[in-house]
Amino acid sequence: MRTRRTRSPQARGFAILLLACAMLAAVAVACGGNNEEEATGTATAVATSTAATGTSVATGTAVATGSPVATGTPSTQVCGPAARQATLSPEQSPGITDTEILLGGEVILSGTNGAVYATLPKATKAYFDYINDTQGGVCGRKIVYKYEDNMDDGARGLEVTRRLVEQDHVFAMLGALSEIAHPATWEFLNERGVPDLLASAGGARFGADPCGHPWTIQMIPSYRIDGTFLGQYISENFPGKTVAVLWENDTIGQDGFAGLKETLDPSIKIVAEQSYEYSAVSIASQMAILARSNADILILHSNLGFIAQALQTAGRLDWHPKVFGPYITSDDLIFQFVSPKLIQGMLVRSAAKMASWKDTDAAVAQHFDIMSKYGGPAPSNFTIYSQILGELAVEIFSRSCDNLTREGVMEAVESIKDWHSELALDGVDISFSPTDHVAFQSGRFLEAKVDANGKGYWEYFGPTTHFQGIQ
C-alpha cells in the first residue's frame, strides 16, 4: 500500500506570515491575534499525571523493528534495471560533455522558507566547486549544478523541472527540496527516465516505492521512519506516561504520526491529539486543548514555524511536558527565535556532526574552510548535511565513469554498501539496493540544553540506532 498523497496547501500567504513571525520575529502567536484556527483534532480523556521527569538517557541499543508501512517489495515485483527498462530515455547521456556533468535542482530559494532552506543547495554547490578546483571534478569532468527556485509550489516546481530537463538537458536532477513541489516532479522524472538523485524531501512516498519509482533516491529519512524512532524511545524510557500530539495535516504530520503509532507501546496512552492546516495563522486553540490534557509528553509533528509557536504557547500556558520533535529541528537556528529555556530538554534525532564542533573535529573545520573559500553560506548543521549530500553524489558519479549514462548512474547508486562520510556520526553508514532507495536510516538522539550564559545548544546522547523494516 503506497503512502497516501496529500494535497498542496492553499492560501500559502498565511503560512509565510506564520513562519516569518515564528522564526524571524519570534512572536508567532502575536501574529495570530484573535484569528485562531478552529481545532480540527480530537482530545480524549484528560490525564491527571504531572509532567515527565525521567532522564533522557537511552537504555540499551534501541532498534526500530516495526513495519511502519505495509508496502514492501513483493518477490514478484520488478525492481532495479528491469524496472527502469520501460522508461529509459532515448538519449542516455544528455548534459555530459568531455568537460562537464550538468546537474539540475528544483529547490526553495525565495520566501520565508527560502531564508532557511536556500542554504542547502548553495552549500552543495560550494562543495562541488571545491571538488572541481582540487580534484578536477569527477570522471575528468567538472560538476555544474544548476538549480532553480520552485517557490515551494507544485506547479512552479514542475515548470522549472521541465525546463531543466527539456531545455537545459540536464543529465540528472539532484537534491530536490520541497514536500509540496516534489510529488509532481517525482512522477515526471520517473515517467521520463531521469535520475531523481538524493531528494531532500521527507515524505515516505519518495522512498517507499523503489520498484514503482525506480529513478528516485531519497537522501533524508522519511518522517515515518523518524516517528518510529520517537515511539520506540518513548516506549522504552517513559513507560506508563501520557502523550499529547500536535500534527500538521500534510506529509510531515501524517507520516510522522503514523510512524509514532506503529511503535508506541499500548501502555502509553495518547490522551489528546490536535491537527492544523499548513495555511493556519495560529495554533493557539490547538495548544490550549492539548495543555488541558496535562499530558506528560508533547510530540510535535510540525514544521519549524509551528514548532516555535507551539513551544512559546506551551510556556505561556505554564505547561511543561517532555517535548519531542522531528529531525528538521536539529539546527541551532531554533535557539535564535525561541527562548532556549523553552526548548531545554526537547529531544530530536539527527545523523550528522554539529557545526559547533568546528574547534574539535577536523572534518567540521574543513567544512568551514570549504564554505568560506568557495562561496558557500555560513556553516550550520544544515550545510553539513548538504556537503554530505554532495560527497555522496561525487561517490555515485565516480562509480559510473565507465558507464556515464542515466542507467549507469542508477546502477552505481544501487551498488553502494556501507558508505560513510567523515561529517556523519560514527556508525551512520549509507547503503542502497534495487529495493532500498533511502540514504539516511540511522542516527542518535539530541537533547536541547542551556549553558551557564543562557545560550542554547544541542547535545548527542545514547547509542546509534538503525531502522529495520520496510518504509
N, C-alpha and C positions, 0 to 999 in steps of 0.2 A: 504494500500500500504506500503510495507516494505521499509525501507531506503535502497537506492542503495548502494551496496558494492563497495569498491574501491580496486584497485589492490595494492599489496605491492610495494613500491618504488623500482626501480632498482638503480644500482650504489650507494649503500649506503655509500661507502667510501667518496663521496663528502659531504654527509650530516654530517658525523662525522667531516670532516675537517671544515665545516661551524660552527658547534656548538663549536668545540674546539676554533676557532678563536673568535667567537662572545661572548661566555660565559666564556671562560677560559683565553683568552688573550685580550679581549675587543678591538680587531682590526678587526672586521668581514669583513669590506669592503676591507681592505688591503689584505685579503685572496683572494678576488675575482680578484684583479688586473684588467686587461682588459678582463677577461674571463666572462663577464656578460652573464646571461641567457637572451635570447630574451623574451621580454614581451609577455605574452600569453593572458592577459585580454583585456578588451575593455575600451576605455575612451570616455565619452560622452562630451557634450558641456562644455567648460571651464567656471568655475564660476568666478565672479569678486569680490565676497564679501571677506571681511577680516576675519582673524581668530576669532573664537568664544571667547567671553569674559564673557559669562554667568557664574554665580557661580554654584558650584557643590553641591547644596542643594536640597534634594528631596522635592517635593511639594505634600505632601499627602502620602497616602499609596498605592503606585502603585502595581497593581496585573496584572501579565501577563495572560490575559484571552483568547488569541487567540487559534487557533487549530494548533500548529506547524507542526504536521504531521497528515494527514488524514488516520491514521492507525485504531485506535480504537480496541475494542474487542467486536464484534457483539454479541448480546444476544444468538445467536445460536452457538457461538464458545465454545468449551470445554476448560475449564481452571482449574487450581488448581490440586487437587489429581486425578481427572478424566483424565486430560491431561497427567499426568505423568504415568498413569497406563500402557500404552503401552510400556514404556521404563524402567520399574522397573527392576533393575539388580537382578539376581538370589540370589546373596549374598547381603543382605541389610545392613550389619554392618561390612564390611572389615575395618581394621585399628582400630577397637575397641577391647580393651582388658580390663581386670579387673583393669588395672592401667593406661592406656593411650588412648588418642584420637589422631590418626595420621592424620595430615592435610598436603596437598601439595600446592605448589605455583609455577607458572611459571612467572618469573619477570625479569626485566632488571638489571643485575649486572655488566656487562662489557661494554667497550667502553665509549665514552664521555657521552652518555646518562646515562650510569650506574653511572658515577661520581655524577650525580644529583639524580637519582631515586633509587639507591640501598639503600638509607637511609629508604625508605618506609617499605620494608619487615623486615629490621633489627629492626626498631622501633616497629613494631607489635610483632616480636618475643620477644623483651625485655619486652613488656607488658605481654605477655603470661608467661614468666619466673617469672615475679613479681606475677602473679596470682597463678602460681604453688607453689611459695615459701610461699606466705602469706595466701592463701586460699585452698591449696591442689589441685589446678586446678578447674575443673568443673565436676559435676556429680561424684565426688570422683575419678576423673582420671586426670592425668597430660596432658596438651596440648603439643603435639610435632609438631612443624611446620617445615616441610622440604621443602625448596624452592630451585629451580634451575634456572640457567640463561637461558633465552630464546633468549638472544643476540639481542632482538628487531627484531626478524626474524620469519616469519611464519612457515617455515619448522622446524627450531630449536624449536620453541615453541610447536609444535605438537609432536616432538620427546620426549622432556622432560616430557610433559604431559602424553603421552602413558606410559613412563617408570614409572612415579609416580603412575599411575592408575593400570597398568597391572603387574608391577614387585614389586613395593613397597606396593601396595594395600592400598593406602591412602583412608580414609573414604570420604573425600571431598576435593575439591580444593578451595583455599581461596586467595583473593586479587590479582587476575591476573593483570599484569601490562604490557601493550603494545597495542597500537592501531593496530599494524601490526601483532603481533603474535596471538592475541586473537581470531580473526574471525575463524581461523581453529580449535582452541582448543574449542571454544564455540560450534561449531557444533558437534565435537567429544564427548564432555561431555554430551550434550543433547541427542545424539543418544545412549549413554551408560547408561544414568540414573544416572550420577554422579553430586552431587550438585556443582554448579559453584558459590560460595558464594562471595558476596561483591567485585565484579570485579572493579578494578581501571582503567577502560577503558571508555573513554567518548563518543564513538560512539553511536548515537541514536539507532542503531540497537540492542544494547545489553539490552535496557530496553523497546523497543517499541513493543516487541512480547512476552509477558509473557505467552501467551497460546500456541504459536508455539514453544517456547523455555522455557518450564516451570521450568527447573532446574537452570536457570541463575538469579542471583540477582546483580544488578548494584549498586555500592556504590556511585560513583560520579555522579553529574548531567550530562546529555548529553550536548555536545556543542550546540545542537539545543536549549535546554532549556536556556542555557547561552545567546545565540543570541537573544532569545525572550525578555529577560530582558534588554539587551542593546537597542533593538529597542524601547521598551516601555519607557525606561528612556529618551532617546534622543527625542522621540516624545513629551514628557511632558515638557522637560526642555530646548530644543533648537528649538522651532518652527521656521520654515522658513529658517533654516540653510542648508548648503550643506554638503554632505558626500562623502568621498573617502574611498574605501575598498581595503585592501590587504588581499588576502586569499590564503591559501595553498591548492593545488589540492589533498587533501586527506580528511580524516574524519573530522579533526578539522576545516578545511576551508569550506568544502562543507556543513557540518551540521550547523556550526556557522553562515555562510552567509544565509542559508535557514531560520534559526530562526529569524535572523535580519529582513529579508524582510517580514516575517509574521506579525510583529508588528510595523514596521516603518510607521509612518503616511505619506500618499501620498504627503503632503505639503513639506516634507523634501526630497529633490532630491539627489539621488546617481549620482553625476556628473562624477565620474571616478571609475573604478574598475580594478584591476590587479591581476592575479593569477601567481603562480610559482609552480614548482615541488619540492618535498621534497629533491630531489637529486641536486638541484641548488647549485652553489657555491656563487653566488652573486645575490642580488635582486636590485642592484643599478639602473638598467634601469627601472624597475617597479616603484621604488620610484620617479624617475625623472619625469615619466609621471603623477603620482599622484600629485606630488608637482606643476606641471604646471596647474593643475585644480584649485589651490588655494582654495581648499575646506576648510570649517570651521572646519570639524571634520574628523579625520582619525580613522578608525576601523581596528584593526589587528586581523584577524582570523588565527593565526600562532603559531608555536612552539617557545620555548624560544629563541633559537639561532637567528631565523629570526626576532623576536621582537627586540632583542638587535641591530641587524643590521639595522632594519627599523628606530629605534629611532636615531641612530648615523647618518644615512644618511639624515634624515629629518633635523637634526641640521646643518649638513654641507651645506645643500641647503637653509638654513635660512628660513625654512618653519616651522611654529609653530602652528599647528592646535590643537584642543582639541582631545586627544588620548584616545581611549577605547581599552581594550584588554581582552583576555579570563582569566578565573579564575586561570589557571595554572601560571599566572604571579605573583600571590599574595604572594610571599615569598620574604624576604629581600635579598635573593641571587641576585636578579636582580641588586641591587644597587652596588654590588661588581664589576660588569662588564660593566655597563653603567653609565656615569656621572649622579648623582641624579638630576642635573639641567635639563638634557634632559628628564628625566622621570617625573619631577614635574608636577602635575596636571592630570596625567593619571588616568583613572578610570577603576577598575575591580571589580569583585564580589567575596565574599567568605562567609563561613558559620561558621568558627571556630575561637576560640580565638587566639591571636597572641603570639608567643614566647617572644616577647618584653614585655609582661605583667608579667613576672616572679616575679617582686617585688611587684606587686599589686593584683595578682589573685592567690588564694590558689591552684586551680586545675592546673594551669600552673606551679606553683612552684613544686607541686608534680610530674608533668610530668618530669621536670628537674631531680628530685631525682630518679625517676624510670629509666630514660635513663642512669644516671650515675652509679647506683648501679647494674643494670642488663645488662650492656654491650651494651647499645644502642648507636646510633650515636649522634653527637652533636645536641641538640634540635633546631628545626626550625618550621616554620609553616607546613612544610611537615610532620615532625614527630608527631606533634599534630594531624593532620588528621589521621595518621597511628595508633595512640593509640585509637582514636575514633573507627576506624575500628576493632581493637582488642576488645574493650569494647563491641561493638555490636555483635561480634562473640561469646563472652562469654555469652551475654544475650540470643542469639539464642540457644546455647547448653544447658543452664540452663533450658530452657523451654521444652527441649526434653529428659530430663533424664529418664522419664518413657517410652520413645519410641525412644531409641537411634538407629534409623535406618535412612537411607538416606531419605525416605519419611517422617519419623517423624520430621527430621530437617527442611525439606521444609515446612511442616505444621506449625512448630514453627515460621519460618520466617513470614509466611502469617498471623500469629496471632498478630504480633506486631503492636501496635497502640500508637502513640504519645510518643515514647521512646525518652529520652533526655540524652545526655552526658553533664557532667559538663564542658567539654572542648569545647562544641558548644556554639554559641551565644544564648542568651535568645530568645525564640520564634522559634528556629530551632529544630524541632522535627521530628522524623522519623516514618513513618507508612508504612506497606505493606498490600497487599491483593492478592488474586489469579489473579487479573487483574492489579496490580500495583507492579512492582518489582524494583523500583528505590528508593534509600535511600534519598539522599540529594535533596530536591526540594525547599528549602528556603535559603535566605541569605540577605546580605546587601552589599552596595557599599563601596569600599575602594578608597581613593584618595592618590596618591603619594605626599609626602611633603618633605621639606628640612628644617632641623633645623638651628640654628644660626651658628653651626660649619660646615655646609655643608654636614651633614650626612642625607641620605635619609631614610624615614620610611613610612609605610602605616597607614592611619587613617580611621576608620569607620565613616560613616555619614548616616543620613536618616533612614527610617523605615526598618524593616524586611519585605521583600516581598515574596510572595508564588506563586509558579507556579500553574496555574489552566488550565487544558486541557489534551489532550492526547499527549503523547510524540511522 
